[in-house]
Amino acid sequence: MTGALDAHVVVDHAGLDVRLSLAPGSVLAVMGPSGAGKTTLLDALAGLTRLDAGHVSIDGGVLADARRHTAPSRRAIGLLGQDPLLFPHMTAVGNIAFAARSAGSSRAAAVAMAEEWMPRIGLPGLGDRRPDQLSGGQRQRVALARALAARPRLLLLDEPFSSLDVLAAAQQRQIVRDHLHGTTTIVVSHTVADAHALADRLLILEHGHATHEGPLNEVLASPSTPFAHAVAASQQ
């Protein structure tokens, strides 16, 4: 299994200084108040924001440090946010197949894989629809399949359920949980339900620094800051 992450992310303009160490296949939830640096953390891991110091390494290979910066397209890291960012001119199957081809699959194999994904994400028979013919929740499902079809070593989820209604969000969490298949994942969320559904560890990020990190249930059982107390209380 691949996807061991070792990172020390320092981004000066955001006041961000965070260390991360994830075993292959583990899922880390990151929670914190607005402006804590959660999105900047994911962007730095994905290569969208450069490090000022520290490093990002996956499976022992250094992707970034203060002098080195591997392009996002060469990191084998998937990033999915609130906006699924599907190609509007492509069908659902076409979007998924594009990711599979970028990971090295032949055209025929990529299309076959994409077609297999549609029933797995609860959208049988909708493979020929373009994004503007799908609901918001359906587009997010296609975006998830596209991210996983690229076989990422690390998957980053930036509040992907926040724009969905309660039922759609619950369904989406279940689909994500069912299809991570051991993919090392970091999920940023404001909702403790996301952490419970997906994660085995929780990091509390405040003012650019980790104030508490550990097994999910342990962090929630012994919150160490007012924000962490509020998160723990919200599950009751």
N, C-alpha and C positions, 0 to 999 in steps of 0.2 A: 504494500500500500504506500502511495506517495502523498505528499502534501504537508510534510513537517515544516512548520513556519517558525522562524526565529527572526524577530524584528525589534529594532529600537528606532522608533519614529520620532524625529525631531523636526518640527516645522516652526521656525521662529515667528513668522508673522501671525500665526494662529496661537502662539503660546503653547504648542503641543509638544509633550515629551512623554512618550509611552513605550513601555517594553512589553512585548508579546512573545509567548512561546506556546505553540499548539502542536499536539501530537497528530499524526495523520488520522483523518476521519473524525476528529473532534469538532464540536460546534460550540462556538463562543458567542454569547449575547453581550452586546455593549449597550448600556443605558446611561443616560446623563441628561442634565437640563439643556435647554436650547443654548447654543453657543459654546458648548463644552469642547467641541472639536471632533465630534463623531464622524461627520461626513469627511472632514479633512483627513482623518485617520484612514478611512477607506480609500480616498483619492490618492493618498501617498503610497499605500500598499499596491494599488492598481497601476501606479505610474503617472497619474494625471497631475500630481503635485510633486515637485522635487523635494528631496530631503536637504536640510541644512546641516544635519549631522546624523549619526547613527547608521543603520543599515536595514535592508530587507533581504532575507535569505529563505529560499524554499529548497528543501531536500539538500541542504549544504551548499547550494549554488547562490552566490551573491547577485541579486538583481539591482540593488541600488545601495549607494553610500554617499558620502559627501562629495565624491568625485565622479562616481559612476552612476549612470541612469539608463536602465534598459527600457526601451519603448514599451508602452502598454500592450501593443499587439504581439510582443515577443515574450510576455511574462506567463502566459497560460493561466491567467487569472480572470475569472468572470465577475462582472459587476452588474447588479440589477437594482434599480431604484424604483421610485414611485412611477416614473414615466418609463414604460417598457421600451421605447425607442426602436420599435420595429420598422423595417424598411416598408414605407407605405405602398410602393409599387409591386411588392412581392406578396404572394399568398402566405398563409400560415405555414404550409409545408415548405415553401420556398425560403422563408426566414430561417426555419430550423435547419434545412439542408445547407444553407449558406454557412452556418456555424460548423456543421459537420465537415464540410469541404475544407474550411479553414484549418481544421484539425488534422487534415490529411486524407480524408475519405475520398474515394472516387465519386463521380457524379451519381452513378447508379446506386452505390451504397449509401450515399448521403440522403438521397430521395427516399430510399427504402427505410432508412432509420427515421427520417422525419415523419413518414407515414405511420410508423409504429408508435411514435410518440403521441399522436393525436388521441387515440382511445385511452392511453395511459394518463393523460392529463384531463380526461373527461370531456373531450371535444371530438368524438367520432363523427365523421362525415362533414367536418368543417374545414378540412385541409385546403380547399380551393378558395377560401374566403380571404380577402385582403383585410388589413387591420381596421379600416373604416367600416367594415361589415361585422365587426366583433364588438362585444361589450368590453368595458374596462377590465372586468375580471377575466374574461376570455383572453384579452391581449396579454395580461400578466402571466397567464398560464403558458401561452406561446413563448413569451420572453424567457420564462424559466426553462422550458424545454430547449430553447435555443442556447441558453447559457450552459446547460448541462451537456448538450450535444457536442459542444466544443471541447469536452473532456478537460475541464479546468483542474489545475492542481489545488487551487484555492478559489472558493466562491464567496463573494461579498454581496450581502443583501442590505440595502440602505432603505429601511422603512418601506418595503415593497407592498405592504398591505394597508398602509395608512389612508389611501384614497378610496378604499373599498368599503362597502357597507358591512355590517356585523356578520351577516350570513356568508357573504362572499369572502370576507377575510378568514373566517373559520374554515371554509372549504379550501382556501388557498394554503393555509397553514398545513392542513392535512396532506395536500398534494406535495408540498415542499418536503414534509417529513417523510413521505413515502418514497421520494425519488432522489434524495441526496446520495444514497448508495455509498456511504463511506467517504463522501467528498468533504474535505476540511472546509469549514464554513464559519464566517463571521457575520452575524446578523445584528444590525443596529435597529433599535426600536424604542418607542416611548411606552410600549404596552407590555406588561409583565406576562400577558397571555402568550405573546410570541416567544418569550424566553422559555416559559414552561413547555410550550409545544415543541420547540426545536432544539434547545440548547442543553448541554451538560455542564457548562461553566458560565459565569456571569462576571463581567467587568463593569464597575461603576466609574464613569469618566466625568470629572468635574474640573473646570478651569484648565483643561488641557492635560490633566494628570489622572492616573488611576488611583482612586481613593480606596478601593476594595476590589479584590479579584480572587476567585476561587470557585469551588463547586457551587452550582446554582443554589441548592437548598441551604448550604452553609451560609452563603452571603445573605440570603433572604432571612435566615433565622437569626443572624447577628449583625444587623445593619450598623455601620459605623459613622454615618453622617446623616444630617437631616434629610437630604435627598434620598439616601438609601432607606431611611425609615419610611419615607413616603411611598417608595416603590414596594417595600414589604407590606405596608398597610393596604395598598391597592389590590392585593390578591385576596383579601379577606372579604 
